[in-house]
Amino acid sequence: MKFQYRSLLKTSLTVLVVSYLITGCSTRFVYNQLDWLAPWYLEDYVTIEHYQQDLFTSSLDSVLDWHRATQLSRYGDFLKVISSDVQGSISEEKVANYFLQLDGFIETLFIEFANEFAPLIAQMNPKQQAELIENLAIKNQKYNEKFVLIGEAESKASSKKRVEKFLDDWLDELSASQEQMINQWSTQTHWLSPGFYESRQAWQTRLHSIFNAQNANKPEMIKSMFKNRREFWSVDLRQKFRHNQQVTTVFIVNFFNSLDANQKQSLLKKLEKYEADFRLLASQSN
């Protein structure tokens, strides 16, 4: 049952990631950040010793139980508000509130990750620390090859294609004018992948320095790295991210207010299905 709910937690995060399109941030980036930092992937990065397994399992189960009991109903409430807004009209103020709520969901989740898993990471032996750092470096190199070295033009074209596919799937079919809106949005947004790659490298470097520190409060230092998710963002990345949010706010308002009756109905069915799933799962908490 716990194993099944791990998959359900990933599914719920997928919905948040899909929703996070409104931040103007590449969905691939968000997926990769969750993949890179989420504790259920820890065993993919480092060998958990047999004497650590009970603590790891207990910590993960604690996160899953907390998430089901406290977070899923919040996701359902969030989707219900969006459904209500879709039936009326979307404003820039409402989209700004979506941003805040989505960021709050992710922030809350990573704080819980930090509280449960920072002590375990801090207690790794030298061999495990070296293994973790090496695997993070490999992961970062793959990220660089897949999302940075391809260049801005190819990256933005791929992003635009994914957004078109997502919206076409959720709305059944896009009009020519809606496709043009997507094209305009794509040309106006900044490319963020290089900045995110740099922040990932900085995160890895900080973790390595914590492992090497003497007489330091390592659990609290590692907790801080999870809780301050944007600590390693450069000034340039922060500015570009804010710009993308502003551009995307306008895009979302114009796009959603352009939906015809059939498109609204298709979107509402999707939102209502996910809302119902979240509420059902929340009702099954211990």
VOSEDREN-131581 format. One record per residue: residue in one letter; x, y, z of N, C-alpha, C, O in turn. Coordinates in steps of 0.1 Angstrom, whole numbers, plus 5000, padded with zeros to 4 digits. Layout:
BEGIN
 lumdren n.xx n.yy n.zz ca.xx ca.yy ca.zz c.xx c.yy c.zz o.xx o.yy o.zz
       a    X    Y    Z     X     Y     Z    X    Y    Z    X    Y    Z
...
This chain:
BEGIN
 lumdren n.xx n.yy n.zz ca.xx ca.yy ca.zz c.xx c.yy c.zz o.xx o.yy o.zz
       m 5008 4988 5000  5000  5000  5000 5009 5013 5000 5006 5022 4993
       k 5019 5012 5008  5028  5024  5008 5035 5026 4995 5037 5037 4990
       f 5039 5015 4988  5045  5016  4975 5036 5022 4965 5040 5030 4957
       q 5023 5017 4966  5013  5023  4956 5011 5038 4959 5010 5045 4949
       y 5011 5042 4971  5009  5056  4974 5021 5065 4970 5019 5076 4967
       r 5033 5059 4970  5044  5066  4964 5041 5070 4950 5045 5082 4946
       s 5036 5061 4942  5032  5064  4928 5021 5075 4928 5021 5083 4919
       l 5012 5074 4937  5001  5084  4937 5006 5098 4941 5002 5108 4936
       l 5016 5098 4950  5022  5111  4953 5029 5117 4941 5028 5129 4938
       k 5036 5108 4933  5042  5113  4921 5032 5118 4911 5034 5128 4904
       t 5020 5111 4911  5010  5116  4902 5004 5129 4906 5002 5138 4897
       s 5002 5131 4919  4997  5144  4923 5007 5155 4920 5003 5166 4917
       l 5020 5152 4922  5030  5162  4919 5030 5165 4904 5033 5176 4899
       t 5027 5155 4896  5026  5157  4881 5015 5167 4878 5017 5176 4869
       v 5004 5166 4885  4993  5176  4883 4998 5190 4886 4995 5200 4879
       l 5006 5191 4897  5011  5204  4901 5021 5209 4890 5021 5221 4887
       v 5029 5200 4885  5039  5204  4875 5031 5209 4862 5035 5219 4856
       v 5021 5201 4859  5013  5206  4847 5007 5220 4850 5008 5229 4841
       s 5002 5221 4862  4996  5234  4865 5007 5245 4865 5005 5257 4862
       y 5020 5241 4868  5031  5250  4869 5035 5256 4856 5044 5265 4855
       l 5028 5252 4845  5030  5258  4832 5027 5273 4833 5033 5281 4826
       i 5018 5277 4842  5015  5291  4843 5026 5300 4849 5025 5312 4849
       t 5037 5293 4854  5048  5301  4859 5057 5305 4847 5066 5313 4849
       g 5055 5300 4835  5064  5303  4824 5077 5295 4825 5086 5298 4818
       c 5077 5285 4834  5089  5277  4836 5088 5264 4828 5077 5259 4828
       s 5098 5260 4822  5097  5247  4814 5093 5236 4823 5098 5234 4834
       t 5083 5228 4818  5078  5217  4826 5089 5207 4828 5090 5200 4838
       r 5098 5206 4818  5109  5196  4820 5118 5201 4831 5123 5192 4838
       f 5120 5214 4833  5128  5218  4845 5122 5214 4858 5128 5208 4867
       v 5108 5216 4859  5102  5212  4872 5103 5197 4874 5105 5193 4885
       y 5100 5189 4864  5101  5175  4865 5115 5171 4870 5117 5163 4879
       n 5125 5177 4864  5139  5174  4868 5143 5179 4882 5150 5172 4888
       q 5137 5190 4886  5140  5194  4900 5134 5184 4910 5140 5181 4920
       l 5122 5180 4907  5115  5170  4916 5123 5157 4916 5126 5151 4926
       d 5127 5153 4904  5135  5141  4902 5148 5142 4910 5153 5132 4916
       w 5154 5154 4909  5168  5156  4914 5168 5157 4929 5178 5152 4936
       l 5158 5162 4935  5158  5165  4950 5149 5156 4958 5151 5154 4970
       a 5139 5150 4952  5128  5143  4960 5134 5131 4966 5142 5123 4960
       p 5131 5128 4979  5137  5118  4987 5135 5104 4981 5143 5095 4984
       w 5123 5101 4974  5121  5087  4970 5131 5083 4959 5132 5071 4956
       y 5139 5093 4954  5149  5090  4944 5163 5088 4951 5173 5085 4944
       l 5163 5090 4964  5176  5089  4971 5183 5076 4968 5196 5076 4967
       e 5176 5065 4968  5182  5052  4966 5188 5050 4952 5196 5041 4950
       d 5184 5059 4943  5190  5059  4929 5203 5066 4929 5211 5064 4920
       y 5206 5074 4939  5218  5081  4940 5229 5076 4949 5241 5078 4948
       v 5224 5068 4959  5234  5064  4969 5229 5050 4975 5217 5048 4976
       t 5238 5041 4978  5234  5028  4983 5231 5030 4998 5239 5034 5006
       i 5218 5026 5001  5214  5027  5015 5218 5014 5022 5214 5003 5018
       e 5226 5016 5033  5231  5004  5040 5219 4998 5048 5209 5004 5051
       h 5221 4985 5051  5210  4977  5057 5206 4984 5070 5194 4983 5074
       y 5215 4989 5078  5212  4994  5091 5205 5008 5090 5200 5013 5099
       q 5205 5014 5077  5198  5027  5075 5185 5025 5069 5177 5034 5069
       q 5182 5013 5064  5169  5011  5056 5157 5014 5064 5147 5020 5059
       d 5157 5009 5077  5145  5012  5085 5142 5027 5087 5130 5031 5086
       l 5153 5034 5089  5151  5049  5091 5146 5055 5078 5138 5064 5078
       f 5152 5051 5067  5148  5056  5054 5133 5054 5051 5126 5062 5047
       t 5130 5041 5053  5116  5037  5051 5106 5045 5060 5095 5049 5055
       s 5110 5046 5072  5101  5053  5082 5100 5068 5078 5089 5073 5079
       s 5110 5074 5074  5110  5088  5070 5101 5090 5057 5093 5099 5057
       l 5103 5081 5048  5095  5082  5036 5080 5079 5039 5071 5086 5033
       d 5077 5069 5047  5063  5067  5051 5057 5079 5058 5045 5082 5056
       s 5065 5085 5066  5060  5097  5073 5056 5108 5063 5046 5115 5065
       v 5065 5110 5053  5061  5120  5043 5049 5117 5036 5040 5125 5033
       l 5047 5104 5032  5036  5100  5024 5023 5101 5032 5013 5106 5027
       d 5023 5097 5045  5012  5099  5054 5008 5113 5056 4996 5117 5055
       w 5018 5122 5058  5016  5136  5060 5010 5142 5047 5000 5150 5048
       h 5015 5138 5036  5010  5144  5023 4996 5140 5020 4988 5148 5016
       r 4992 5127 5023  4979  5123  5020 4969 5130 5030 4958 5135 5026
       a 4973 5131 5042  4964  5137  5053 4962 5152 5052 4952 5157 5055
       t 4973 5159 5047  4972  5174  5048 4972 5181 5035 4968 5192 5034
       q 4978 5175 5024  4980  5182  5012 4970 5180 5001 4967 5189 4993
       l 4965 5167 5000  4957  5164  4988 4944 5172 4988 4939 5176 4977
       s 4938 5174 4999  4926  5182  5000 4928 5197 4995 4920 5203 4989
       r 4940 5202 4998  4944  5215  4994 4945 5216 4978 4941 5225 4972
       y 4951 5205 4972  4951  5204  4958 4937 5204 4952 4934 5211 4942
       g 4928 5196 4958  4915  5196  4954 4908 5210 4954 4901 5214 4945
       d 4910 5217 4965  4904  5230  4967 4910 5240 4956 4902 5248 4950
       f 4923 5238 4953  4929  5247  4943 4922 5244 4929 4919 5254 4922
       l 4921 5232 4925  4915  5229  4912 4900 5233 4912 4895 5237 4901
       k 4893 5232 4923  4879  5237  4923 4878 5252 4921 4869 5256 4914
       v 4888 5260 4926  4888  5274  4924 4890 5277 4909 4884 5285 4903
       i 4900 5269 4903  4903  5271  4889 4890 5268 4880 4887 5275 4871
       s 4883 5257 4884  4871  5253  4877 4861 5264 4877 4855 5268 4867
       s 4859 5270 4889  4850  5281  4890 4854 5293 4882 4846 5300 4876
       d 4867 5296 4882  4872  5308  4874 4870 5305 4859 4867 5315 4852
       v 4872 5293 4855  4871  5290  4840 4857 5292 4836 4854 5296 4824
       q 4847 5290 4844  4833  5292  4841 4829 5306 4840 4819 5310 4835
       g 4838 5315 4847  4835  5329  4846 4845 5336 4837 4845 5335 4825
       s 4855 5342 4843  4866  5349  4836 4879 5348 4844 4878 5348 4856
       i 4890 5348 4837  4903  5348  4843 4909 5362 4843 4909 5368 4832
       s 4914 5367 4854  4920  5380  4855 4935 5378 4858 4939 5367 4863
       e 4943 5388 4856  4957  5388  4860 4959 5386 4875 4968 5380 4880
       e 4950 5392 4883  4950  5390  4897 4948 5376 4901 4955 5371 4910
       k 4939 5369 4894  4936  5355  4898 4948 5346 4894 4952 5337 4901
       v 4954 5349 4882  4966  5341  4878 4978 5343 4888 4985 5334 4891
       a 4979 5356 4892  4990  5358  4902 4988 5350 4915 4997 5345 4921
       n 4975 5349 4919  4972  5340  4930 4975 5326 4928 4979 5318 4937
       y 4972 5321 4915  4976  5307  4912 4991 5305 4914 4995 5295 4920
       f 4999 5315 4910  5013  5314  4911 5017 5312 4926 5024 5303 4930
       l 5011 5320 4935  5014  5320  4949 5010 5306 4955 5018 5301 4963
       q 4999 5301 4951  4994  5289  4957 5003 5277 4952 5006 5269 4960
       l 5006 5277 4940  5014  5266  4934 5028 5266 4941 5033 5255 4945
       d 5034 5278 4942  5047  5279  4948 5046 5274 4963 5055 5268 4968
       g 5035 5278 4969  5033  5274  4983 5032 5259 4985 5037 5253 4995
       f 5025 5252 4975  5024  5237  4976 5038 5231 4975 5042 5222 4983
       i 5046 5236 4966  5060  5230  4964 5068 5233 4976 5076 5225 4981
       e 5067 5246 4981  5075  5250  4993 5072 5241 5005 5081 5237 5012
       t 5059 5239 5007  5055  5231  5019 5061 5217 5018 5065 5211 5028
       l 5060 5211 5006  5065  5198  5003 5080 5197 5006 5085 5187 5012
       f 5088 5206 5001  5102  5206  5003 5106 5208 5017 5117 5203 5022
       i 5099 5216 5025  5101  5218  5039 5099 5204 5046 5107 5201 5055
       e 5089 5197 5043  5087  5184  5049 5098 5174 5045 5103 5166 5053
       f 5102 5175 5032  5114  5166  5028 5126 5169 5037 5132 5160 5041
       a 5128 5182 5039  5140  5187  5046 5139 5181 5060 5149 5176 5065
       n 5128 5183 5067  5127  5178  5081 5129 5163 5082 5135 5159 5092
       e 5124 5155 5073  5125  5141  5074 5138 5135 5069 5143 5126 5075
       f 5144 5141 5058  5155  5135  5052 5169 5141 5054 5179 5135 5052
       a 5169 5154 5058  5182  5160  5060 5190 5153 5071 5202 5151 5069
       p 5184 5148 5082  5193  5140  5092 5199 5128 5086 5210 5124 5089
       l 5191 5121 5077  5196  5109  5071 5208 5112 5062 5218 5105 5062
       i 5206 5122 5054  5217  5126  5045 5230 5130 5052 5241 5127 5048
       a 5227 5137 5063  5239  5142  5071 5246 5131 5078 5258 5132 5081
       q 5240 5119 5080  5246  5108  5087 5253 5098 5077 5258 5088 5081
       m 5253 5101 5064  5259  5092  5055 5274 5091 5058 5281 5100 5062
       n 5279 5079 5055  5294  5077  5057 5301 5082 5045 5295 5086 5035
       p 5315 5084 5046  5322  5090  5035 5320 5084 5022 5320 5090 5012
       k 5319 5070 5022  5317  5063  5009 5304 5067 5003 5303 5070 4991
       q 5293 5068 5011  5280  5072  5006 5280 5087 5001 5274 5090 4991
       q 5287 5095 5009  5288  5109  5005 5294 5111 4991 5289 5118 4982
       a 5305 5104 4989  5312  5104  4976 5304 5099 4965 5303 5104 4954
       e 5296 5088 4968  5287  5082  4958 5276 5092 4954 5273 5094 4942
       l 5270 5099 4964  5260  5108  4962 5265 5120 4953 5258 5124 4944
       i 5276 5126 4957  5281  5137  4949 5284 5133 4935 5282 5140 4926
       e 5290 5121 4933  5293  5117  4920 5281 5115 4911 5281 5119 4900
       n 5270 5109 4917  5258  5107  4909 5251 5120 4907 5244 5122 4896
       l 5252 5130 4916  5246  5143  4913 5253 5149 4902 5247 5156 4893
       a 5266 5148 4901  5274  5154  4890 5270 5147 4877 5269 5154 4867
       i 5268 5134 4877  5264  5127  4864 5250 5132 4860 5248 5135 4848
       k 5241 5134 4870  5228  5139  4867 5228 5153 4861 5221 5156 4852
       n 5236 5161 4867  5238  5175  4862 5243 5175 4848 5239 5183 4840
       q 5253 5167 4845  5259  5166  4832 5248 5162 4821 5248 5167 4810
       k 5240 5152 4825  5229  5148  4816 5219 5159 4814 5214 5161 4803
       y 5216 5167 4824  5207  5178  4823 5213 5188 4813 5206 5194 4805
       n 5226 5191 4815  5233  5201  4806 5232 5196 4792 5229 5204 4783
       e 5235 5183 4789  5234  5178  4776 5220 5179 4770 5219 5182 4758
       k 5210 5176 4778  5197  5175  4773 5190 5188 4771 5181 5190 4762
       f 5193 5198 4780  5185  5210  4781 5193 5223 4778 5186 5233 4775
       v 5206 5222 4779  5214  5234  4777 5222 5234 4764 5221 5243 4756
       l 5229 5223 4761  5237  5222  4750 5230 5222 4736 5235 5224 4726
       i 5217 5219 4737  5209  5219  4725 5207 5233 4719 5203 5234 4708
       g 5209 5243 4728  5208  5257  4723 5194 5262 4726 5184 5255 4727
       e 5193 5276 4726  5181  5283  4729 5170 5280 4719 5158 5277 4723
       a 5173 5280 4706  5162  5279  4696 5155 5266 4697 5143 5265 4697
       e 5163 5255 4698  5157  5241  4699 5150 5239 4712 5139 5233 4712
       s 5156 5245 4723  5149  5243  4736 5136 5250 4736 5126 5244 4741
       k 5135 5262 4731  5122  5270  4731 5112 5264 4721 5100 5264 4724
       a 5117 5258 4710  5108  5252  4701 5102 5239 4707 5090 5237 4706
       s 5110 5232 4715  5105  5220  4721 5095 5224 4732 5085 5217 4734
       s 5098 5235 4740  5089  5239  4750 5075 5243 4744 5065 5239 4749
       k 5076 5250 4733  5063  5255  4727 5055 5243 4722 5043 5242 4723
       k 5062 5233 4717  5055  5221  4712 5048 5213 4723 5037 5208 4721
       r 5055 5213 4735  5049  5206  4746 5037 5213 4751 5027 5207 4755
       v 5038 5226 4752  5026  5234  4756 5014 5232 4746 5003 5231 4751
       e 5017 5233 4734  5007  5230  4724 5000 5217 4725 4988 5216 4725
       k 5008 5207 4728  5003  5193  4729 4995 5192 4742 4984 5186 4742
       f 5000 5198 4753  4992  5197  4765 4979 5204 4764 4969 5199 4768
       l 4979 5216 4759  4966  5224  4757 4957 5217 4747 4945 5217 4749
       d 4962 5211 4737  4954  5204  4727 4948 5192 4733 4936 5189 4730
       d 4955 5185 4742  4950  5173  4748 4939 5177 4758 4928 5170 4759
       w 4941 5188 4765  4931  5191  4775 4919 5199 4770 4908 5199 4776
       l 4920 5204 4758  4909  5212  4752 4904 5206 4740 4894 5211 4733
       d 4909 5194 4736  4905  5187  4724 4911 5193 4711 4916 5185 4703
       e 4909 5206 4709  4915  5211  4696 4917 5226 4698 4908 5233 4704
       l 4928 5231 4693  4931  5245  4694 4927 5253 4681 4928 5247 4670
       s 4923 5265 4683  4920  5273  4671 4933 5279 4666 4944 5279 4672
       a 4933 5285 4653  4945  5291  4647 4949 5303 4656 4961 5305 4658
       s 4940 5311 4661  4943  5322  4669 4950 5318 4682 4959 5325 4687
       q 4945 5307 4688  4951  5302  4700 4965 5297 4698 4974 5299 4706
       e 4968 5290 4687  4981  5286  4683 4990 5298 4681 5002 5297 4685
       q 4985 5309 4676  4993  5321  4675 4996 5327 4688 5007 5332 4690
       m 4987 5326 4698  4990  5331  4711 5001 5323 4717 5010 5329 4724
       i 5001 5310 4715  5012  5302  4721 5025 5306 4714 5036 5307 4721
       n 5025 5308 4702  5037  5312  4694 5043 5325 4700 5055 5327 4701
       q 5034 5335 4702  5038  5348  4707 5044 5347 4721 5054 5353 4724
       w 5037 5338 4729  5042  5336  4743 5056 5330 4743 5065 5335 4750
       s 5058 5321 4734  5071  5314  4733 5082 5324 4729 5094 5324 4735
       t 5080 5333 4720  5090  5343  4715 5093 5353 4726 5104 5359 4726
       q 5083 5355 4735  5085  5366  4745 5092 5361 4758 5096 5369 4766
       t 5092 5348 4760  5098  5343  4773 5113 5341 4771 5118 5339 4760
       h 5120 5342 4783  5134  5340  4783 5137 5325 4785 5129 5317 4790
       w 5149 5321 4780  5154  5308  4781 5161 5306 4795 5170 5314 4799
       l 5155 5297 4803  5160  5296  4817 5169 5284 4820 5176 5284 4830
       s 5170 5275 4811  5178  5262  4814 5192 5265 4818 5197 5258 4827
       p 5200 5274 4811  5214  5276  4816 5215 5281 4830 5223 5277 4838
       g 5206 5290 4834  5205  5295  4848 5202 5284 4858 5208 5283 4869
       f 5193 5275 4854  5189  5264  4863 5201 5254 4864 5203 5249 4875
       y 5208 5252 4853  5219  5243  4854 5230 5248 4863 5235 5241 4871
       e 5232 5261 4863  5242  5267  4872 5238 5266 4886 5246 5264 4895
       s 5225 5268 4889  5220  5267  4903 5221 5252 4908 5224 5250 4920
       r 5219 5243 4899  5220  5229  4903 5235 5226 4907 5238 5219 4916
       q 5244 5231 4899  5258  5229  4902 5262 5235 4915 5269 5230 4923
       a 5256 5247 4918  5259  5254  4930 5254 5246 4942 5260 5245 4953
       w 5242 5240 4940  5236  5232  4951 5245 5220 4954 5247 5217 4966
       q 5250 5213 4943  5258  5202  4945 5271 5206 4952 5276 5199 4961
       t 5277 5217 4948  5289  5222  4954 5287 5225 4969 5296 5222 4977
       r 5276 5231 4973  5273  5234  4987 5272 5221 4995 5277 5220 5006
       l 5265 5212 4989  5264  5199  4997 5277 5192 4999 5280 5187 5010
       h 5286 5193 4989  5299  5187  4990 5307 5194 5001 5314 5188 5009
       s 5306 5208 5002  5313  5215  5012 5307 5212 5026 5315 5212 5036
       i 5295 5209 5027  5289  5206  5040 5294 5192 5045 5298 5190 5056
       f 5295 5183 5035  5300  5170  5039 5315 5171 5044 5319 5163 5053
       n 5322 5180 5038  5336  5182  5042 5338 5191 5055 5349 5192 5060
       a 5328 5197 5059  5329  5206  5071 5331 5199 5084 5327 5187 5085
       q 5339 5205 5092  5342  5199  5105 5334 5206 5116 5333 5218 5116
       n 5329 5198 5126  5322  5204  5137 5311 5213 5133 5308 5224 5139
       a 5304 5210 5122  5292  5218  5118 5279 5211 5121 5279 5199 5122
       n 5269 5219 5121  5255  5213  5123 5250 5209 5110 5242 5216 5104
       k 5254 5198 5105  5252  5194  5091 5237 5192 5088 5232 5196 5078
       p 5229 5185 5097  5215  5184  5094 5208 5197 5092 5200 5199 5082
       e 5211 5207 5100  5204  5221  5098 5209 5227 5085 5201 5234 5079
       m 5222 5225 5082  5227  5231  5070 5221 5225 5057 5218 5232 5048
       i 5218 5212 5058  5212  5205  5047 5197 5209 5046 5192 5210 5035
       k 5191 5210 5057  5177  5214  5058 5175 5228 5051 5166 5230 5043
       s 5184 5237 5053  5184  5250  5047 5184 5249 5032 5178 5257 5025
       m 5192 5240 5027  5193  5238  5012 5180 5234 5006 5177 5238 4995
       f 5172 5226 5013  5159  5222  5008 5149 5233 5010 5141 5236 5001
       k 5150 5240 5021  5139  5250  5024 5141 5263 5016 5131 5269 5012
       n 5153 5266 5013  5156  5278  5005 5159 5274 4991 5170 5274 4986
       r 5148 5270 4983  5150  5264  4970 5156 5274 4960 5162 5269 4951
       r 5155 5286 4962  5160  5296  4952 5173 5303 4957 5177 5313 4952
       e 5179 5297 4968  5191  5303  4973 5202 5304 4963 5210 5313 4963
       f 5203 5295 4954  5214  5294  4944 5210 5300 4931 5218 5298 4921
       w 5199 5307 4930  5196  5314  4917 5204 5326 4916 5205 5334 4926
       s 5209 5329 4904  5216  5341  4902 5206 5353 4900 5194 5351 4899
       v 5211 5365 4901  5203  5377  4899 5196 5376 4885 5185 5379 4884
       d 5204 5372 4875  5199  5372  4862 5188 5362 4860 5178 5364 4854
       l 5189 5350 4867  5179  5340  4866 5166 5345 4873 5155 5343 4868
       r 5167 5351 4884  5156  5357  4891 5148 5367 4883 5136 5367 4882
       q 5156 5376 4876  5150  5386  4867 5142 5379 4856 5131 5383 4852
       k 5149 5369 4849  5143  5363  4838 5130 5355 4842 5121 5354 4835
       f 5131 5349 4854  5120  5341  4859 5108 5350 4861 5096 5347 4857
       r 5110 5362 4867  5099  5372  4870 5094 5377 4857 5081 5378 4855
       h 5102 5379 4847  5098  5383  4834 5089 5373 4828 5078 5376 4822
       n 5093 5360 4828  5085  5349  4823 5071 5348 4829 5061 5345 4823
       q 5071 5350 4842  5058  5350  4849 5049 5361 4845 5037 5359 4843
       q 5054 5373 4843  5046  5384  4838 5041 5382 4824 5029 5384 4821
       v 5049 5377 4815  5045  5374  4802 5035 5363 4802 5025 5363 4794
       t 5037 5353 4810  5028  5341  4810 5014 5345 4817 5004 5340 4813
       t 5015 5354 4826  5002  5359  4832 4993 5365 4821 4981 5361 4820
       v 4998 5373 4813  4991  5379  4802 4986 5368 4792 4974 5368 4788
       f 4995 5359 4789  4991  5348  4780 4980 5340 4786 4970 5337 4779
       i 4980 5336 4798  4970  5328  4805 4957 5335 4804 4946 5329 4801
       v 4957 5348 4808  4944  5355  4808 4938 5356 4794 4926 5353 4793
       n 4946 5359 4784  4941  5360  4770 4936 5346 4765 4926 5345 4759
       f 4944 5336 4768  4941  5323  4763 4929 5317 4769 4920 5313 4762
       f 4928 5318 4782  4916  5311  4789 4903 5319 4786 4892 5313 4785
       n 4904 5332 4784  4892  5340  4780 4889 5338 4766 4878 5343 4761
       s 4897 5331 4758  4894  5328  4744 4887 5315 4742 4883 5312 4731
       l 4886 5307 4753  4880  5294  4751 4866 5294 4747 4858 5302 4752
       d 4862 5285 4738  4848  5284  4734 4841 5274 4744 4848 5269 4752
       a 4828 5272 4742  4820  5264  4751 4825 5250 4752 4826 5244 4763
       n 4829 5244 4740  4833  5230  4740 4847 5229 4747 4849 5219 4754
       q 4856 5238 4745  4869  5238  4751 4868 5239 4766 4874 5232 4774
       k 4859 5248 4771  4857  5250  4785 4851 5237 4791 4856 5233 4802
       q 4842 5230 4784  4837  5218  4789 4847 5207 4790 4847 5200 4800
       s 4856 5206 4780  4866  5196  4781 4876 5199 4792 4880 5189 4799
       l 4880 5211 4794  4889  5215  4805 4883 5212 4818 4889 5207 4827
       l 4870 5216 4820  4863  5213  4833 4862 5199 4836 4864 5195 4848
       k 4860 5190 4827  4860  5176  4829 4873 5171 4835 4874 5163 4844
       k 4884 5176 4829  4897  5172  4833 4900 5176 4848 4904 5169 4856
       l 4897 5189 4850  4899  5195  4864 4890 5188 4874 4895 5185 4885
       e 4878 5185 4871  4869  5178  4880 4874 5164 4883 4872 5159 4895
       k 4879 5157 4873  4884  5143  4875 4896 5144 4885 4896 5136 4895
       y 4905 5153 4883  4917  5153  4892 4912 5158 4906 4917 5153 4916
       e 4903 5167 4907  4898  5171  4920 4892 5160 4927 4895 5158 4939
       a 4884 5152 4920  4877  5140  4927 4888 5130 4931 4886 5124 4942
       d 4898 5128 4923  4908  5118  4927 4916 5123 4940 4918 5115 4949
       f 4919 5135 4940  4926  5141  4952 4917 5139 4965 4922 5135 4975
       r 4905 5142 4963  4896  5142  4975 4894 5127 4980 4893 5125 4992
       l 4893 5118 4970  4891  5104  4974 4904 5099 4981 4902 5092 4991
       l 4915 5102 4976  4928  5098  4983 4929 5104 4997 4933 5098 5006
       a 4925 5117 4998  4926  5124  5011 4917 5117 5021 4920 5116 5033
       s 4905 5112 5016  4896  5106  5025 4901 5092 5030 4895 5087 5040
       q 4911 5087 5024  4916  5074  5028 4928 5075 5037 4935 5065 5039
       s 4931 5087 5042  4943  5089  5051 4940 5082 5064 4929 5080 5068
       n 4951 5078 5071  4950  5071  5083 4944 5080 5094 4942 5075 5105
